[in-house]
Amino acid sequence: MNRIYFITIFSLLILTTNSCQERNFLGPDQQEIDSNDYFTNELAFDRAVLGVYQKLVFFYNYRGGSENWLHDIRLLPDDDATTTGGNAFEIFGNLTATNGNLSAYYQFAYQLIGRANTVLQKQDELGDLAYEDIDLRATHRGEILFLRGYMNFMLWNVFGTAPLVLDRITSAEDFYPPNSSGNELLDQAIADFSEARDLLPDSWPAELAGRATRNAANGFLGKALLYRATVSGNSADYTAAIAAFDQVQGASLLPVYGDNFDEKLEEGAESIFEIHLGRNEQTDNVWLTNDDFNVVGDVSGYWGFFDNNFGQFGLQIYTATQGLRDMYDAGDPRIKSTFNASNGEIKKYVERPRSTGNPNYYNNARAMRYADVLLMKAEAIVQSGGSLSMLSIW
């Protein structure tokens, strides 16, 4: 199986300055790297771009430190998944600003944005000398803008307002930027997705599958516009969202619904954007924080909250809500790949997993599928007063 392996170099690059000559923060076995000495060719930029992708994995894995897993922030509460045991993100009663998972989510998001801004700055400063292929330079910029846009969208979705960071932070006086206001995070995500879609390729070679495409940018642009329309009431955003969804080309629904979540069938015709979860069993220790100057940081994911592996942590697994279960008619073939009809245990991603003795899973997270695009387009049409006859073409 082809995988993207993400090289993490940013711990060495983001804040490396001349002061490192006086104080060695890295220890005797680490080499200090000045960022200007690193970004000298296309390969260095490509590795740096992959380092930005790698941070996405942190939102999907299990880390044995105080952060644990961050899935509950994304999945609870919702109308399809539920759990018991007083989960803070479901009942809100004991959810506070000091929650370790919220802190980790916030930290990881700004680490990704920091990496993205570093690459963008270095492209502006050194790109003319480093790149021979101007198309590759544009593609790299498109990837970085897409990833920064995706993270600002996620920050807006979780926090509403949080700092909007558009430049590389190189000075301690900039460590605490002011909060954004209104929908500024979402506005910036829309701007980044809009620029990215004009720079990204339609597809990648099989060995590079998982990198952002024009379809991914259009899909998330439409999603961000749809979300903004729901809070602003701006009909123009609905229209723009529909136009973006219409630009998603070449994708199709899979005949077998369960194939969308099979590890052996990743990056299928229905996939718009997948977060690649790989295997690196020598250094990817799920019980440790793995991003401290390792050549490869976290690469595996964690889906144990969907199955009985959760029991080893003394926690209840996530199950399908009764409302979701009631939406399916008896005999619906999608039930088998969605949940256990008798007890509601969710089957997505874990029906056919491959894992080791650790709670690693290697099944990619499907961040957006073509089915999502069609449903969001339908919502935009309905909410903007469009004709339902437009839906019959599907």
ZADRENTOR-125190 format. One record per residue (C-alpha): residue in three letters; x, y, z; residue number from 1. Coordinates in steps of 0.2 Angstrom, whole numbers. Layout:
BEGIN
ALA_X_Y_Z_NUM
...
END
This chain:
BEGIN
MET_0_0_0_1
ASN_7_17_-5_2
ARG_8_29_9_3
ILE_14_47_12_4
TYR_28_47_25_5
PHE_28_64_33_6
ILE_45_72_37_7
THR_45_83_53_8
ILE_58_97_52_9
PHE_49_111_59_10
SER_54_109_77_11
LEU_72_113_71_12
LEU_67_127_59_13
ILE_53_138_65_14
LEU_62_148_79_15
THR_80_144_74_16
THR_90_160_75_17
ASN_108_166_78_18
SER_105_165_97_19
CYS_107_146_95_20
GLN_125_148_94_21
GLU_126_154_112_22
ARG_113_142_119_23
ASN_110_124_113_24
PHE_92_119_115_25
LEU_94_103_105_26
GLY_105_93_115_27
PRO_122_85_110_28
ASP_115_73_97_29
GLN_105_86_87_30
GLN_111_97_74_31
GLU_106_115_73_32
ILE_99_120_56_33
ASP_96_138_50_34
SER_81_139_40_35
ASN_89_149_26_36
ASP_102_135_24_37
TYR_88_122_23_38
PHE_76_129_10_39
THR_89_129_-4_40
ASN_80_117_-17_41
GLU_64_110_-22_42
LEU_66_94_-12_43
ALA_68_104_4_44
PHE_52_113_1_45
ASP_43_97_-4_46
ARG_48_89_13_47
ALA_43_104_22_48
VAL_25_103_14_49
LEU_24_85_19_50
GLY_28_91_37_51
VAL_13_101_37_52
TYR_2_87_31_53
GLN_9_76_45_54
LYS_2_87_59_55
LEU_-16_82_53_56
VAL_-12_65_60_57
PHE_-12_72_78_58
PHE_-31_75_77_59
TYR_-34_56_73_60
ASN_-22_46_84_61
TYR_-20_41_102_62
ARG_-6_49_111_63
GLY_-2_42_129_64
GLY_1_59_136_65
SER_-12_71_144_66
GLU_-19_74_127_67
ASN_-26_56_124_68
TRP_-37_57_108_69
LEU_-46_72_101_70
HIS_-60_63_92_71
ASP_-73_68_105_72
ILE_-71_86_101_73
ARG_-76_82_83_74
LEU_-89_69_86_75
LEU_-98_74_101_76
PRO_-112_79_103_77
ASP_-120_75_87_78
ASP_-135_67_80_79
ASP_-126_51_75_80
ALA_-114_46_88_81
THR_-116_45_107_82
THR_-107_38_122_83
THR_-110_36_141_84
GLY_-100_39_156_85
GLY_-102_58_157_86
ASN_-91_63_143_87
ALA_-88_81_145_88
PHE_-90_85_126_89
GLU_-108_77_127_90
ILE_-115_84_143_91
PHE_-105_100_144_92
GLY_-108_100_163_93
ASN_-89_97_167_94
LEU_-82_105_151_95
THR_-70_119_156_96
ALA_-57_129_147_97
THR_-43_119_156_98
ASN_-49_103_147_99
GLY_-33_94_141_100
ASN_-40_89_125_101
LEU_-46_106_120_102
SER_-29_113_125_103
ALA_-21_100_114_104
TYR_-33_103_99_105
TYR_-29_121_100_106
GLN_-10_118_101_107
PHE_-9_106_87_108
ALA_-19_118_76_109
TYR_-7_132_78_110
GLN_8_121_76_111
LEU_1_116_59_112
ILE_-3_134_55_113
GLY_15_139_61_114
ARG_22_126_49_115
ALA_12_132_35_116
ASN_16_150_37_117
THR_35_146_38_118
VAL_34_137_21_119
LEU_24_152_13_120
GLN_37_164_20_121
LYS_52_154_14_122
GLN_44_153_-3_123
ASP_43_172_-4_124
GLU_61_174_2_125
LEU_70_160_-6_126
GLY_58_152_-19_127
ASP_66_161_-34_128
LEU_83_153_-31_129
ALA_76_136_-24_130
TYR_63_131_-38_131
GLU_67_126_-55_132
ASP_49_121_-59_133
ILE_37_136_-57_134
ASP_22_124_-58_135
LEU_29_114_-43_136
ARG_31_131_-33_137
ALA_13_135_-37_138
THR_7_118_-32_139
HIS_16_119_-15_140
ARG_8_135_-12_141
GLY_-9_128_-16_142
GLU_-6_113_-4_143
ILE_-1_125_10_144
LEU_-15_137_8_145
PHE_-27_122_8_146
LEU_-20_115_24_147
ARG_-20_132_32_148
GLY_-38_135_27_149
TYR_-43_118_33_150
MET_-36_122_50_151
ASN_-44_139_51_152
PHE_-60_131_47_153
MET_-58_118_60_154
LEU_-53_132_73_155
TRP_-69_142_69_156
ASN_-80_127_70_157
VAL_-73_122_87_158
PHE_-69_139_95_159
GLY_-78_152_85_160
THR_-65_165_88_161
ALA_-47_162_90_162
PRO_-31_171_84_163
LEU_-30_173_66_164
VAL_-11_170_62_165
LEU_-5_173_44_166
ASP_13_176_47_167
ARG_27_166_53_168
ILE_31_170_72_169
THR_49_173_75_170
SER_49_184_90_171
ALA_43_181_108_172
GLU_33_197_107_173
ASP_21_189_94_174
PHE_18_173_104_175
TYR_1_179_110_176
PRO_-8_187_95_177
PRO_-25_194_98_178
ASN_-41_185_96_179
SER_-51_186_80_180
SER_-69_192_79_181
GLY_-84_187_71_182
ASN_-81_175_56_183
GLU_-63_181_52_184
LEU_-56_163_54_185
LEU_-70_157_42_186
ASP_-67_171_30_187
GLN_-48_167_29_188
ALA_-52_149_26_189
ILE_-63_154_12_190
ALA_-49_165_5_191
ASP_-36_151_6_192
PHE_-47_138_-2_193
SER_-52_150_-16_194
GLU_-34_153_-20_195
ALA_-28_135_-18_196
ARG_-41_128_-30_197
ASP_-33_138_-44_198
LEU_-15_131_-40_199
LEU_-19_113_-36_200
PRO_-18_98_-48_201
ASP_-33_88_-53_202
SER_-24_72_-47_203
TRP_-8_65_-41_204
PRO_2_50_-46_205
ALA_-4_34_-35_206
GLU_12_35_-25_207
LEU_7_53_-19_208
ALA_-11_50_-16_209
GLY_-17_59_-1_210
ARG_-10_76_-6_211
ALA_-23_90_-9_212
THR_-32_92_-26_213
ARG_-43_104_-34_214
ASN_-58_94_-30_215
ALA_-53_94_-11_216
ALA_-51_113_-12_217
ASN_-68_115_-21_218
GLY_-76_103_-9_219
PHE_-70_112_7_220
LEU_-73_129_-1_221
GLY_-91_125_-4_222
LYS_-92_118_14_223
ALA_-85_134_22_224
LEU_-97_145_11_225
LEU_-112_134_16_226
TYR_-107_136_35_227
ARG_-105_155_33_228
ALA_-121_156_25_229
THR_-130_148_39_230
VAL_-123_160_51_231
SER_-124_176_40_232
GLY_-140_173_30_233
ASN_-130_179_15_234
SER_-139_171_0_235
ALA_-123_175_-11_236
ASP_-114_162_0_237
TYR_-126_149_-4_238
THR_-125_152_-23_239
ALA_-106_152_-22_240
ALA_-106_136_-12_241
ILE_-116_128_-25_242
ALA_-104_134_-39_243
ALA_-90_127_-29_244
PHE_-98_110_-27_245
ASP_-102_110_-46_246
GLN_-83_111_-49_247
VAL_-80_94_-40_248
GLN_-77_84_-56_249
GLY_-73_65_-59_250
ALA_-79_59_-42_251
SER_-93_46_-40_252
LEU_-102_36_-27_253
LEU_-96_19_-24_254
PRO_-108_5_-27_255
VAL_-104_-3_-11_256
TYR_-106_9_4_257
GLY_-94_-1_15_258
ASP_-80_1_3_259
ASN_-78_19_9_260
PHE_-71_13_25_261
ASP_-61_-2_20_262
GLU_-42_0_23_263
LYS_-38_-10_7_264
LEU_-49_2_-4_265
GLU_-43_19_1_266
GLU_-43_34_-11_267
GLY_-57_27_-21_268
ALA_-68_36_-33_269
GLU_-79_43_-19_270
SER_-64_50_-9_271
ILE_-62_69_-10_272
PHE_-49_71_4_273
GLU_-42_58_15_274
ILE_-30_60_30_275
HIS_-17_47_28_276
LEU_-14_36_43_277
GLY_2_25_40_278
ARG_13_13_50_279
ASN_30_16_57_280
GLU_31_4_71_281
GLN_49_8_75_282
THR_46_26_81_283
ASP_27_28_81_284
ASN_24_23_99_285
VAL_6_28_103_286
TRP_10_29_122_287
LEU_23_43_120_288
THR_23_60_112_289
ASN_32_57_96_290
ASP_35_74_88_291
ASP_51_79_98_292
PHE_64_79_85_293
ASN_60_62_78_294
VAL_63_60_59_295
VAL_45_54_58_296
GLY_32_59_71_297
ASP_15_51_73_298
VAL_8_43_58_299
SER_-4_30_64_300
GLY_-22_33_69_301
TYR_-34_27_83_302
TRP_-51_21_80_303
GLY_-53_11_97_304
PHE_-67_22_103_305
PHE_-78_12_90_306
ASP_-74_-5_97_307
ASN_-70_-14_113_308
ASN_-52_-8_113_309
PHE_-59_7_122_310
GLY_-62_-5_137_311
GLN_-44_-5_141_312
PHE_-45_13_146_313
GLY_-60_10_157_314
LEU_-71_20_145_315
GLN_-87_17_135_316
ILE_-86_15_117_317
TYR_-95_27_105_318
THR_-111_20_98_319
ALA_-125_25_86_320
THR_-138_36_93_321
GLN_-156_29_93_322
GLY_-161_43_81_323
LEU_-148_37_69_324
ARG_-153_19_71_325
ASP_-172_23_68_326
MET_-168_32_51_327
TYR_-163_15_43_328
ASP_-176_3_36_329
ALA_-174_-15_41_330
GLY_-163_-23_28_331
ASP_-154_-7_23_332
PRO_-137_-14_16_333
ARG_-128_1_24_334
ILE_-132_-4_42_335
LYS_-119_-18_42_336
SER_-105_-5_38_337
THR_-112_8_49_338
PHE_-117_0_66_339
ASN_-122_-16_74_340
ALA_-141_-17_73_341
SER_-143_-26_89_342
ASN_-132_-14_101_343
GLY_-128_1_90_344
GLU_-109_-2_90_345
ILE_-101_8_76_346
LYS_-92_-2_62_347
LYS_-85_12_52_348
TYR_-66_10_50_349
VAL_-65_-5_62_350
GLU_-75_-18_53_351
ARG_-59_-24_45_352
PRO_-45_-16_54_353
ARG_-26_-20_54_354
SER_-18_-16_70_355
THR_-4_-22_81_356
GLY_-3_-25_100_357
ASN_-3_-6_102_358
PRO_-20_2_98_359
ASN_-14_8_81_360
TYR_-25_9_66_361
TYR_-19_12_49_362
ASN_-36_15_40_363
ASN_-37_33_33_364
ALA_-49_46_39_365
ARG_-60_51_25_366
ALA_-62_69_29_367
MET_-73_72_14_368
ARG_-82_60_2_369
TYR_-92_64_-14_370
ALA_-108_59_-4_371
ASP_-104_74_7_372
VAL_-103_86_-8_373
LEU_-119_80_-14_374
LEU_-128_82_2_375
MET_-121_99_6_376
LYS_-125_105_-12_377
ALA_-143_99_-8_378
GLU_-143_109_8_379
ALA_-137_124_-1_380
ILE_-151_123_-14_381
VAL_-164_120_-1_382
GLN_-159_134_11_383
SER_-157_146_-4_384
GLY_-175_143_-10_385
GLY_-169_133_-26_386
SER_-179_121_-35_387
LEU_-179_103_-28_388
SER_-180_97_-46_389
MET_-161_101_-47_390
LEU_-158_86_-35_391
SER_-166_74_-47_392
ILE_-150_73_-58_393
TRP_-142_63_-44_394
END
